[in-house]
Each structure stands twice: as structure tokens, then as C-alpha cells.
Amino acid sequence: MIWLKRSAIALVAGLAVLFALDRLFPPPLERASGVSVLVSDRDGHPLRAIPTADNYWRFAADLDEIDPVFIEALLEVEDQRFWRHGGVDWLGMVRAAWSSALAGRVVSGGSTITMQTARLLEPRPRTVASKLIEMFRAHQIEARLSKEEILELYLTLTPYGGNIEGIRAASWRYFGRAPDRLSDDQIALLIALPQSPEVRRPDLRPEGADKGRKAIVSKLERLGYLDAVRAEDARMSEMPTGAYAFPVRAWHATERAARGKGGDVRSSLDSRLQTEMEALALSHAKEFGRETQVAILVIDIPTRGVRAAVGSASRDLPGGWLDLTAQARSPGSTLKPFIYAMAFDDGEANGSTKIADLPKRFASYQPDNFDRMFRGDVRVSDALQHSLNVPAVLALDRIGPQRFAATLALAGAPPRIHGGADNEAGLALALGGAGLTARELGVLYAALGDGGRAKPLVWTVEDEAASREAKGFHLMEAESAGEILSILRRAPTPEGRMPGRLTANAPQIAFKTGTSYGFRDAWAAGVSGDHAIVVWVGRADGAPRPGATGRRDALPILYEVADRAAYHLGGDGDAAARLMRQVPKQPDGALSAFDRGEDRAPHILFPPKDAELWSGRINGAPARPFVLAGRGEGTLSWFVDGQACETDAAGLPVWQPRKPGFYTISAVDASGRESRVQVRVIGIGES
């Protein structure tokens, strides 16, 4: 009886000790939180992978995104009783000890997946004491995590050679894609690699990798998991070289989207638009030369999600490593719409109000117009559309520069003011006498397109949902915002571009340009449908570019951005804000002006919409050019991707494609109405 009491006391004491040890020395599960970041676009397409602070590639594993066949094969090889044991497989331990004793060497260590996970969390020398600690840790882990979580932890930390850890990083490095679907040979390699990661690295030791893979294939064949044919195919498969690089797209934008976040980040970016914007920025930067950089922002107004962000045209150009959308520069005249909007709110003016464009001195400050000419009394709408300086300064003087600066700051766009008395806002603010970033201008122009509500920009899909519900800061009245947009839509378009209101399917762009003092910064910012767009052109070091203005350099880029944003994102948002011309509703039985043929855009007969055109060689000779055909009011002018078509001897518009790809064919009538079709050219270069 005394013996039983002593045994019970000893058992209780032992359990108490184990409980105390468990609480005093919990397993270091926090190591699993130190994972790499994988930033994808809003549809889940990978954009950029960012390594851990210690420069390891280690992505959090998710069983739902891993080939289930791999999971089954892994457990067949490493831990057949994984779903049944409590962390230590005692039957497996006895079997491993017996097999090793018979062989006279260690044949199998008997470690379970959970024990291996404990070793990955706390690497130790392979000793008996280490094995006992791993067994204790395995029970601790099983008490804290589900089997699925343990398997995910193991597949996050498993070494695959060098600084590659976890199945996702290994699959990206060796196969160039996620491990959601794997072949038999890939499964065998991913099981073999962690057993001897440095000896079996396919990029450095392909012979060792091949030997390890074949050993796993043979084991799976013996276990009946693979039949003879599949096993032989897996043995003979080509060994990967490990030459695949992790994605590194949208460098600056993904850096911002990943800030303060870990693991997988679903950004608000659109990868197709982002790719086009990067190519567009680089092509224009090369065209400008002189170490010029280009920065672009495209913002979805309803959610404030950044759909594309180009921080620089290229990191190979001077200053390219800087995110130039986040650098404060002089905004030039891009703030004038907000000055007039506040004047409208105050009842001081409206678009038709006359305002003096005459020489005027404000204490020691005397502004001048860009062309050094004055026009007398002009309407506010004309002053804004033609960016006259004196009227804007008059309006700012009326509303108060300090009040204006404070309002911008509350909206999320604080002007950086230097050089004035006490660094206080002055009238020069109307002409760019302060510093703002492209992102801050994006906040303001997105507010202009959203009835005057200013909200911060967001960079992830998660934050977009919250932004939709946020009320934002009341920057201006909705009526004032609408009137400013109407005025800006009627501003003179860049050379070669027809006003959107005269062209079917064209973006209705409300824009404002800006040029800073000394030609250091060229800006164009505006609203096109559901998108706010900001374009900056200049040198990263702030050096002047004589003659470079916002209208000359930045505005044509803004129009290109608007076209491509409408193409890629045109299905988003409110249909009323889309690019299609609205036809007034007629009484029942009445024909609209469009149906009566009084306002009909040209009709393109050839090529038809979405056609595939073959333009190869016939018997060694180039194919004949295509003759474009259509009907409309008067003689039609034809364009391919914005370039005027040639005409043949008979005066017919002809087009000879030079390379395969997609093209936009436009027909414009005498009244400026336009129709477009997109076609695809194939066959060029084939014999």
C-alpha cells in the first residue's frame, strides 16, 4: 500500500515537473514567423519575392496550395504513422533500432516529421541527448498544433540547399513555379533533397541529386506507390539546374505594398498594367535622354488602391533606385484646380466669373505668366484651362495661403515649405512654391474624382476593402469638384490627340499640367473615368532640363497611361464613369440622333473587330498590304496605333504590318468622330 502511494506521488511529481518544464521552456515556434514575403498582384500573380532579414528564401507553406500527391509520397517515405502517433512513433523507433542492429550501422533514425520539425526549430548535434530533447519537443509541438499545422511548419523550414528553405522556395528555385502540381520526378527530388541538402543540390551537384532522386523513386516503387513504368520515367527525367530566379517585378511598388507585412501579400496592383507602365516609362526615358527619369501612378478612385506605380524608369539610370513617387518635388501648377475649388466652395467665384489677368504686385511678390503675356479680364475656366498664373495667385490671396496649405495637409498632402519667413505658406504656393510627392498629388486628384473626399492611398487588397467604407476628409464640395472636372476636361489636348468628348470609346480626361521653376519637374495629373493618374518627368538629382514642360513631356504620357488603364481596367467601377459615349433616352417609338444617323461614328468594314490577319510570305515574296475600308461622314482618316496610314496610288489607305502582334486600327471622320477595332497579325517571319 505504501509502495502504491509512493508511486502515485512520484507519478504526480513527475507530471508536475514535465508540466513546469513545458511552461518554462516552450518550443521556439516563433522561428517559423521569420518568412520571406511574396507579393502578388490583385489576381494572385506573383510580382516579387523578398528574402528574410538573414537573406534566406523561406515561404510559409499552405497545404491547400501544395500538390496532395507530394504530401502522400512524403509521408510514405518519412513518416507512415504521422496521422496516428502523438509526436514520437515508438513502434517506428523500435523498428529502426532493430534494423540498425541487424545491419551493424544506422539504417534509419526513426525520427517522425514532428521530431524533425523540432530539430529544424532548434538545430543540435546528432547525439542521444539531442534525440531525447527532440522527443520531448515533439510532444510539446503536438500539444500546441494540429497535424496540418505541424506538416505546414515542417514544409516551411525544411532545408533544400544553400539559403533555400521550405517546399515553396525550393519549387520556385528548381522548377520556376509554385508546388501546386508536381511530376513524379519532382516529388522524388523534393523528398530526397532535405535528407542531404548540400550533397544533393541539383544546381551544384547534379550527380548527387540524381542518385538521391533515384533512391526515393525506388523506395516509392517498393512501397507500391509507383508502378514500374512511372518509376522508370521518373528515373530518366532531366535534372533541373536550379537556374530559376525569384520574381523581381514592380520593385518600388512591391516594396511599399510589403511594408509592415509578412508572408504572402496580395497587393492592389494589376500586373498587366504595371508591366505596360514600366515599359512605357522606360521607352520615354530613353527618348528624353539626359539622365531623365519617369514616374507614374495609376489609382483606382473607388478603393484608392494603387493599380500601377513606377518609381523610376530603370534602376540602371541615375537615381533609379529611388522611388521617385515618394520624393517631394515642386508641383508647379498642379495645385491650381484645388485653389479654385476652395474659392468655389467659399462662393467667391465659379467657372464663369471674370478675373483679372494683369500685372500685379503682392507686397514683394510679383507673379508672371509662363509666356510673359497678360490677357486682361478672363473667365476662371479659361484661366485654369490655360494655367494663367496671376489669376491663380489672386484666388489664393483671397482664400489665404496658410488656410490652403493647412487644408492640403489635412487631406494627406502636406506642402513642404522652405525658405520663407518661418517656413510659412505664401502666395508662391499657387505656382509650385512647396514640395509634394506624386503620391500626395494622387491623393488630391483621386479626391477630385470622388466628389471632394480625400483618402490615403492603399497598396493591398485587404486595405482596399476598408478604404471603401472610410468617409475620408472633406477637401471640397462635390459640386465644386464636378465643376473643376468639367473645366479640366475642356482644356487643350496634347498635339495629335482629339478631345475625348469628340471620340467614341476614348477616355474623358480631366487633367492639369505643371512645370517647376527652372524646368526641373514636369508634371501631368488628372482623372480619367474611375482612375486618378499622376506622371512626373525629370532628373532624380533635380538638375534643370531647359525647355522641358509638363505639357510637352508629361501630358502625352498621361494620355497613353489613360488609354492603357481603360483597356486593362475598363470593366471596374461604375459603368456611368466608363469611356463609352452616353446616348440620351428617347420617348417610346422615337429614334435617337444616333439611330437617325445624325451622330454616328465611322463604321469600319475591314478589318473586322478582333480579326486575326495573316501577313506571311507567299512563294518567298512579302504579302500585299491590307487595304482599310469603312464608311462615315466625308473622307475618313486612318491610323494604326496612333500613326497615320499611308495611301496607295489610287488614294486608298493601306497598311503593311512589320511584325506580329496586336494593333489598334482607328478611323476618324471629318467631324472628329472615331471608331476603333483591335486585330492580331500572325505569320510574319514564317517562310
C-alpha positions, 0 to 999 in steps of 0.5 A: 500500500505504501509502495502504491502511494509512493508511486502515485506521488512520484507519478504526480511529481513527475507530471508536475515537473514535465508540466513546469518544464513545458511552461518554462521552456516552450518550443521556439515556434516563433522561428517559423514567423521569420518568412520571406514575403511574396507579393502578388498582384490583385489576381494572385500573380506573383510580382516579387519575392523578398528574402528574410532579414538573414537573406534566406528564401523561406515561404510559409507553406499552405497545404491547400496550395501544395500538390496532395500527391507530394504530401502522400509520397512524403509521408510514405517515405518519412513518416507512415504513422504521422496521422496516428502517433502523438509526436514520437512513433515508438513502434517506428523507433523500435523498428529502426533500432532493430534494423540498425542492429541487424545491419551493424550501422544506422539504417534509419533514425526513426525520427517522425516529421514532428521530431524533425520539425523540432530539430529544424526549430532548434538545430543540435548535434546528432547525439542521444541527448539531442534525440531525447530533447527532440522527443520531448519537443515533439510532444510539446509541438503536438500539444500546441498544433494540429497535424496540418499545422505541424506538416505546414511548419515542417514544409516551411523550414525544411532545408533544400540547399544553400539559403533555400528553405521550405517546399515553396522556395525550393519549387520556385528555385528548381522548377520556376513555379509554385508546388501546386502540381508536381511530376513524379520526378519532382516529388522524388527530388523534393523528398530526397533533397532535405535528407542531404541538402548540400550533397544533393543540390541539383544546381551544384551537384547534379550527380548527387541529386540524381542518385538521391532522386533515384533512391526515393523513386525506388523506395516509392516503387517498393512501397507500391506507390509507383508502378514500374513504368512511372518509376522508370520515367521518373528515373530518366527525367532531366535534372533541373539546374536550379537556374530559376530566379525569384520574381523581381517585378514592380520593385518600388511598388512591391516594396511599399505594398510589403511594408509592415507585412509578412508572408504572402501579400496580395497587393492592389496592383494589376500586373498587366498594367504595371508591366505596360507602365514600366515599359512605357516609362522606360521607352520615354526615358530613353527618348528624353535622354539626359539622365531623365527619369519617369514616374507614374501612378495609376489609382483606382478612385473607388478603393484608392488602391494603387493599380500601377506605380513606377518609381523610376524608369530603370534602376540602371539610370541615375537615381533609379533606385529611388522611388521617385513617387515618394520624393517631394518635388515642386508641383508647379501648377498642379495645385491650381484646380484645388485653389479654385475649388476652395474659392468655389466652395467659399462662393467667391467665384465659379467657372464663369466669373471674370478675373483679372489677368494683369500685372500685379504686385503682392507686397514683394511678390510679383507673379508672371505668366509662363509666356510673359503675356497678360490677357486682361479680364478672363473667365476662371475656366479659361484661366485654369484651362490655360494655367494663367498664373496671376489669376491663380495667385489672386484666388489664393490671396483671397482664400489665404495661403496658410488656410490652403496649405493647412487644408492640403495637409489635412487631406494627406498632402502636406506642402513642404515649405522652405525658405520663407519667413518661418517656413510659412505658406505664401502666395508662391504656393499657387505656382509650385512654391512647396514640395509634394510627392506624386503620391500626395498629388494622387491623393488630391486628384483621386479626391477630385474624382470622388466628389471632394473626399480625400483618402490615403492611398492603399497598396493591398487588397485587404486595405482596399476593402476598408478604404471603401467604407472610410468617409475620408476628409472633406477637401471640397464640395462635390459640386465644386469638384464636378465643376473643376472636372468639367473645366479640366476636361475642356482644356487643350489636348496634347498635339495629335490627340482629339478631345475625348468628348469628340471620340467614341470609346476614348477616355474623358480626361480631366487633367492639369499640367505643371512645370517647376521653376527652372524646368526641373519637374514636369508634371501631368495629373488628372482623372480619367473615368474611375482612375486618378493618374499622376506622371512626373518627368525629370532628373532624380538629382533635380538638375534643370532640363531647359525647355522641358514642360509638363505639357510637352513631356508629361501630358502625352504620357498621361494620355497613353497611361489613360488609354492603357488603364481603360483597356486593362481596367475598363470593366471596374467601377461604375459603368456611368464613369466608363469611356463609352459615349452616353446616348440620351433616352428617347420617348417610346417609338422615337429614334435617337440622333444616333439611330437617325444617323445624325451622330454616328461614328465611322463604321469600319468594314475591314478589318473586322473587330478582333480579326486575326490577319495573316501577313506571311510570305507567299512563294518567298515574296512579302504579302500585299498590304491590307487595304482599310475600308469603312464608311462615315461622314466625308473622307475618313482618316486612318491610323494604326496605333496612333500613326497615320496610314499611308495611301496607295496610288489610287488614294486608298489607305493601306497598311503593311504590318512589320511584325506580329502582334496586336494593333489598334486600327482607328478611323476618324471622320471629318467631324472628329468622330472615331471608331476603333477595332483591335486585330492580331497579325500572325505569320510574319517571319514564317517562310 
